[in-house]
Amino acid sequence: MAYYKTKGLLSVFHKNFKNSDEYVYSPDVDVKWKHIKSNDRKIKYCVAIQHEGKIRDFSWNKNGNYLSVTCLRKVGQYHYCYLHHLKSMKSIKLIKKYNQKRGDLVQSMFFPSSPYFLAAFQNGITIYNLKASSKKERIVKKLRGIQNITCVDVHINESYILSSDEKGNVFIFDLDLSSNPYKKFHLQECSLKKVEFHKKYNLFYSLSSNGVVNLFYAKFFQDYVTNPVLLPIRQLSSESKISDVTWSGRSPWLFAHTEGNFSVLYT
């Protein structure tokens, strides 16, 4: 993510790092902003945000103003969600309480355009309005009907949520219809690690823990009458197990990385 308002951002960094290379916004939040001095001349300014535990996931909002981080607590086995505002160097704990019914926090992410924020827990998904004027309006929707969630993604039109679980299932939620899954696909007999919509083309994939990638064609309509077209395309695998995969930003290409340290481009 490239932040385009660099002048305003650098002035804030210079101000807060004037007397020290460390900055703490609040003692109640176990996060430190650190000024890192780089030996690379091309890097003019480097700032690190140190969290209390191992980072599981992070997400940028559309303008690069906010960064959400899902990380492990310092003590215990559960995860927090931090929200960082770069321009003011503010850090808050957005999700800090463990609820046994919904389970641990798995992933968090911003919606592509709306001021909505998605938090995926083990046994459900909650969508928040970050610009809510009251506490009652903060929660937009709660999605249920899925357990042991492993990954989620939001479609570019913001009406559909893609999710996977530990039993090899892929779920698609239609936010305009119901809080339960609109469609379910059983793809593998093992856990699914990752799912992702393409930001430009009518495609999505799932990656399983055994290194198999399933590609789908997915066309969604905005008329609320025509049903989505969801079709499996093909299954991808490699001699060296695929460990990670992601879409190209502009083309219908898939980049895969294997456990044998090979990178493969599927076109």
C-alpha positions in Angstrom: 0.0 0.0 0.0 1.4 3.4 -1.0 0.4 6.4 1.1 0.1 9.4 -1.1 -0.1 12.2 1.4 3.5 11.8 2.5 4.2 15.4 3.4 1.5 15.5 6.1 2.5 12.1 7.3 6.2 13.0 7.6 5.4 16.1 9.6 3.5 14.0 12.1 6.4 11.5 12.4 9.0 14.3 12.8 6.9 15.9 15.6 6.3 12.7 17.6 9.8 11.3 17.1 11.5 14.7 17.9 12.8 13.7 21.4 12.7 9.9 21.1 12.8 7.1 18.6 9.7 5.6 20.4 6.2 6.9 20.6 3.3 5.5 22.7 -0.2 6.9 22.0 -1.8 5.5 25.1 -0.4 3.4 28.0 -3.6 1.4 27.9 -2.7 0.1 24.4 0.4 -2.1 24.3 1.7 -0.7 21.0 4.8 1.2 20.3 5.6 3.3 17.2 9.3 3.2 16.4 11.5 5.3 14.2 13.8 2.9 12.4 17.0 4.3 10.9 17.8 2.5 7.6 21.2 2.1 5.9 19.4 2.2 2.5 19.6 5.7 1.0 16.5 5.1 -1.0 14.4 4.8 2.2 14.0 8.3 3.5 11.9 7.4 6.6 10.9 4.1 8.2 8.4 3.6 11.0 7.6 0.3 12.7 4.5 -0.5 14.8 5.4 -3.0 17.5 2.6 -5.1 18.9 2.5 -7.3 22.0 2.2 -10.7 20.3 2.6 -12.6 17.0 0.7 -10.9 14.1 -1.8 -13.2 12.4 -3.4 -10.8 9.9 -3.5 -7.1 8.8 -5.5 -5.0 6.4 -5.4 -1.5 4.9 -8.4 0.7 4.2 -9.0 2.1 0.7 -7.0 5.3 1.2 -4.2 3.9 3.3 -5.1 6.1 6.3 -6.0 3.2 8.6 -4.3 -0.1 9.3 -6.0 -3.0 11.2 -3.8 -5.7 12.8 -5.0 -9.0 14.3 -2.4 -10.3 16.8 -2.0 -12.6 19.7 -2.3 -11.3 23.2 0.8 -11.0 25.4 -0.8 -13.4 27.9 -3.2 -16.1 26.9 -4.1 -17.7 23.6 -6.7 -15.3 22.2 -6.3 -12.5 19.7 -6.9 -8.7 19.7 -7.7 -6.4 16.8 -5.8 -3.0 16.8 -6.7 -0.1 14.6 -3.9 2.4 13.7 -4.4 5.9 12.2 -1.3 6.8 10.4 -1.8 10.6 10.1 -2.3 11.1 13.8 -0.3 8.0 15.0 -3.3 6.9 17.1 -3.7 3.2 18.1 -6.8 1.7 19.7 -8.0 -1.8 20.5 -11.0 -2.3 18.3 -11.8 -5.9 19.5 -10.4 -6.8 22.8 -12.9 -9.1 24.6 -13.1 -12.9 24.1 -16.6 -14.3 23.8 -16.8 -18.1 24.1 -19.9 -18.4 21.9 -18.3 -16.6 18.9 -14.8 -17.9 19.6 -11.4 -16.4 19.0 -10.8 -13.7 16.4 -9.5 -15.2 13.1 -9.3 -12.3 10.7 -10.3 -8.6 10.3 -10.5 -6.4 7.2 -12.0 -3.2 5.8 -14.7 -3.1 3.2 -13.4 -1.8 -0.2 -15.4 1.5 -0.2 -17.9 1.7 2.7 -16.8 2.7 6.2 -17.6 -0.9 7.3 -15.2 -3.3 9.0 -15.5 -7.1 9.1 -14.3 -9.2 12.0 -14.3 -13.0 11.5 -14.5 -15.1 14.6 -14.3 -18.9 14.8 -18.1 -19.3 14.8 -19.4 -16.2 13.1 -18.8 -12.9 11.3 -19.6 -9.4 12.5 -19.8 -6.3 10.3 -19.2 -3.0 12.1 -19.9 0.6 11.0 -16.8 2.6 11.9 -18.7 5.9 11.4 -21.7 4.9 13.6 -23.2 7.8 15.6 -24.3 5.6 18.5 -23.4 2.3 20.0 -26.7 0.7 18.7 -25.7 1.5 15.1 -22.2 0.2 15.5 -23.0 -3.4 14.5 -24.4 -3.6 10.9 -24.9 -7.4 10.6 -24.0 -10.7 12.2 -23.5 -13.7 9.9 -24.0 -17.2 11.3 -24.4 -20.8 10.0 -20.6 -21.4 9.9 -18.2 -22.8 12.4 -14.4 -23.1 12.6 -13.8 -20.2 10.2 -10.3 -20.1 8.6 -10.5 -17.1 6.1 -12.9 -14.5 4.7 -13.0 -12.0 1.9 -15.3 -9.2 0.8 -16.4 -8.8 -2.9 -15.7 -5.5 -4.6 -19.4 -4.8 -4.8 -19.6 -5.2 -1.0 -22.8 -7.4 -1.2 -21.1 -10.8 -0.9 -18.8 -12.4 1.7 -16.6 -15.4 0.9 -15.6 -17.6 3.8 -14.0 -21.0 4.4 -13.8 -23.5 7.3 -11.7 -26.3 8.7 -13.9 -29.0 7.1 -13.1 -28.1 3.5 -16.2 -25.9 2.9 -16.6 -22.6 1.1 -19.5 -20.4 2.0 -20.9 -17.3 0.1 -23.1 -14.9 2.1 -25.5 -12.5 0.3 -25.7 -9.5 2.7 -29.0 -8.3 1.1 -30.8 -11.6 1.7 -29.9 -13.3 4.9 -27.5 -13.8 7.8 -27.1 -17.4 6.8 -25.0 -18.7 3.9 -26.5 -18.2 0.4 -24.3 -21.0 -1.1 -22.0 -23.8 0.2 -19.4 -25.8 -1.6 -17.7 -28.8 -0.1 -14.3 -28.9 -1.8 -11.8 -30.9 0.3 -11.7 -33.4 3.2 -9.1 -31.1 4.9 -9.0 -27.6 6.2 -9.1 -24.6 3.8 -6.4 -22.0 4.4 -7.4 -19.1 2.2 -10.1 -17.8 0.0 -10.1 -14.6 -2.2 -12.2 -12.8 -4.7 -10.5 -11.2 -7.7 -10.8 -7.4 -7.5 -11.5 -7.0 -11.2 -12.7 -10.3 -12.7 -15.5 -12.7 -11.9 -13.2 -15.2 -10.1 -12.4 -16.6 -6.7 -10.2 -19.3 -5.4 -9.8 -21.5 -2.3 -6.5 -22.9 -1.1 -6.5 -26.1 1.1 -4.0 -27.3 3.7 -2.9 -30.1 1.3 -1.8 -27.5 -1.3 -4.8 -27.8 -3.8 -6.3 -24.7 -5.3 -9.9 -24.7 -6.6 -10.8 -22.0 -9.1 -14.4 -20.7 -9.5 -16.2 -18.4 -11.9 -18.5 -16.1 -9.9 -20.7 -13.5 -11.6 -22.9 -11.3 -9.4 -25.7 -9.1 -10.5 -27.1 -5.8 -9.0 -30.7 -6.2 -10.0 -31.7 -8.3 -6.9 -33.6 -10.6 -9.2 -31.0 -12.6 -11.2 -29.3 -15.3 -9.3 -25.4 -15.3 -9.2 -23.6 -17.6 -11.6 -21.2 -19.8 -9.6 -19.3 -22.4 -11.5 -16.1 -24.5 -10.7 -13.4 -24.0 -13.3 -10.5 -26.2 -12.5 -8.3 -27.6 -9.8 -4.6 -26.6 -9.5 -1.9 -28.5 -7.7 1.9 -28.8 -7.9 4.5 -31.5 -7.2 5.8 -29.3 -4.5 2.8 -28.4 -2.3 1.4 -24.9 -2.8 1.7 -23.0 0.5 0.3 -19.6 -0.6 -1.5 -18.0 -3.5 -2.8 -14.6 -4.5 -4.4 -12.8 -7.5 -2.7 -10.4 -9.8 -4.2 -7.0 -9.3 -5.1 -6.2 -13.0 -5.0 -9.6 -14.8 -6.8 -12.9 -14.4 -3.5 -14.4 -13.2 -2.7 -16.4 -10.1 0.6 -16.3 -8.3 1.4 -19.4 -6.2 4.3 -20.1 -3.9 5.3 -23.7 -3.1 7.0 -25.4 -0.1 10.0 -26.1 -2.4 10.5 -22.3 -2.7 9.2 -22.1 -6.3 6.9 -19.3 -7.4 4.5 -20.3 -10.2 2.3 -18.0 -12.4 -0.9 -19.4 -13.7 -2.5 -17.5 -16.6 
